[in-house]
Amino acid sequence: MSEVTDIVVPVLQKIQAQLGRVETDLVNIKEDMHHIKVRLTGLEANVNGLNRRIDHFDHRLGRIERRLDLVEV
């Protein structure tokens, strides 16, 4: 029985060490994903703000063109 134990125990210890590394990697990936989601949310908000500003500029440009009779109404 000790021969089996001598063979199995090191294999199980190796597997346990590998699982520990995988678990650590998963924790790091989860943290990274959280940071990515937070930054992506900020980027989306900034893009929405830029789109509103562009729309506003487009509207103002249209008014200016109409005042100067540069476009047909």
C-alpha positions as CSV (number, residue, x, y, z in Angstrom):
1,M,0.0,0.0,0.0
2,S,2.9,2.4,0.7
3,E,4.1,2.0,-2.9
4,V,0.7,3.2,-4.2
5,T,0.8,6.1,-1.7
6,D,4.3,7.0,-2.7
7,I,3.1,7.3,-6.3
8,V,-0.3,8.9,-5.8
9,V,0.5,11.5,-3.2
10,P,3.1,13.4,-5.3
11,V,0.7,13.4,-8.3
12,L,-2.1,14.7,-6.1
13,Q,0.2,17.4,-4.7
14,K,1.2,18.4,-8.2
15,I,-2.5,18.6,-9.3
16,Q,-3.3,20.6,-6.2
17,A,-0.5,23.1,-6.9
18,Q,-1.7,23.5,-10.5
19,L,-5.3,24.1,-9.3
20,G,-4.0,26.7,-6.9
21,R,-2.2,28.5,-9.8
22,V,-5.4,28.3,-12.0
23,E,-7.5,29.7,-9.1
24,T,-5.0,32.6,-8.7
25,D,-5.1,33.3,-12.4
26,L,-8.9,33.3,-12.4
27,V,-9.0,35.8,-9.6
28,N,-6.6,38.0,-11.5
29,I,-8.8,37.7,-14.7
30,K,-11.9,38.6,-12.7
31,E,-10.2,41.7,-11.3
32,D,-9.0,42.7,-14.8
33,M,-12.4,42.2,-16.3
34,H,-14.0,44.4,-13.6
35,H,-11.5,47.2,-14.4
36,I,-12.1,46.8,-18.1
37,K,-15.9,47.0,-17.6
38,V,-15.5,50.2,-15.5
39,R,-13.3,51.8,-18.1
40,L,-15.5,50.8,-20.9
41,T,-18.5,52.3,-19.1
42,G,-16.6,55.6,-18.9
43,L,-15.7,55.4,-22.5
44,E,-19.3,54.9,-23.5
45,A,-20.4,57.9,-21.5
46,N,-17.7,60.0,-23.1
47,V,-18.7,58.9,-26.6
48,N,-22.3,59.7,-25.8
49,G,-21.3,63.2,-24.7
50,L,-19.3,63.7,-27.9
51,N,-22.2,62.6,-30.0
52,R,-24.5,65.1,-28.3
53,R,-21.9,67.9,-28.9
54,I,-21.6,66.9,-32.6
55,D,-25.4,66.9,-33.0
56,H,-25.4,70.3,-31.4
57,F,-22.7,71.6,-33.7
58,D,-24.6,70.2,-36.7
59,H,-27.8,71.9,-35.6
60,R,-26.0,75.2,-35.1
61,L,-24.2,74.9,-38.5
62,G,-27.6,74.3,-40.2
63,R,-29.0,77.5,-38.5
64,I,-26.0,79.5,-39.7
65,E,-26.3,78.2,-43.2
66,R,-30.0,79.1,-43.3
67,R,-29.3,82.6,-42.0
68,L,-26.7,83.2,-44.6
69,D,-28.9,81.8,-47.3
70,L,-26.3,79.2,-48.1
71,V,-28.8,76.3,-48.3
72,E,-32.4,76.1,-49.6
73,V,-35.0,75.9,-46.8
